[in-house]
Amino acid sequence: MSPSLRLPCLFAALLASCNLFDPGPPPKASYVMYEWEDDGGPGEVSVEVDLSAQVATYRRGDRQIGWSYVSTGKEGHSTSPGNYRITEKMEVKYSDRYGWITDAAGNVTNGDAKPTTPVPPGEIYHPAPMLHWMRITSYGIGLHAGEIPRPGEPASHGCIRLPKDFVPKLYEVTKVGTPVKLVKTGALEKPRP
C-alpha cells in the first residue's frame, strides 16, 4: 500500500473503532448484598442485626463468617431491639397478616393487603409467602427471604427480610435455639468479614 493511502485507511479504521463503544450512560452499579465465608468449623452460629444500619452480622463461635443487608420494620411497623432465639423453622410459611390482591389477569391491584381487606369481585387475596422462615417472637416476627428495595433502609412490616439468594445458606446452618440479637447502634456502615 502506498504511503499516501495508509494515512486515510488508518483514519478510517480509527473512526470505525469508535462505533464499538456504546455512547450511552454506563450501567448502574449494583449492591453487594451479602458475603458468606462459613467454613463449618467449631462453634455455634449466631446472628446480630443492626437496626440502624440495616445490616446483619453472622458469627460461628467468635469468628465472623459473613454479613448481609436486611430490611426490617418500616415506620409504623418497627422491629424491636432485644435478645431472641429461633423458635421455629419452616421452608415456606404463609403470612396470616399480610399479602396482596390480584385481578383475574394476575395484575396486583393492592400490594399491601391484609386478610381483612375487602376483595373486589373477581379478584383474589394472596397471603405473602415467607421462604426459609425462622421465627424469633411469639407474635409473628422472623427472619425470611424478601425484597430489600433500598439497601440500608427499613421496608418490612416488622420481620427481618434477608437477600433471597443468601437466606438458604443461613437457613442451613441455623437451628431452633440459634441466638438472634437485634441492636440499634446508630452506625450506617456495613461490617466486613
Secondary structure, 3 states (H helix, E strand, C coil): CCHHHHHHHHHHHHHHHHCCCCCCCCCCCCCCCEEECCCCCCCCEEEEEECCCCEEEEEECCEEEEEEECECECCCCCCCCEEEECCEEEEEEEEEEEEEEECCCCCEEEEEECCCCCCCCCCEEEEEEEEEEEECCCCCCEEEECCCCCCCCCCECCCEEECCCCHHHHHHHCCCCCEEEEECCCCCCCCCC
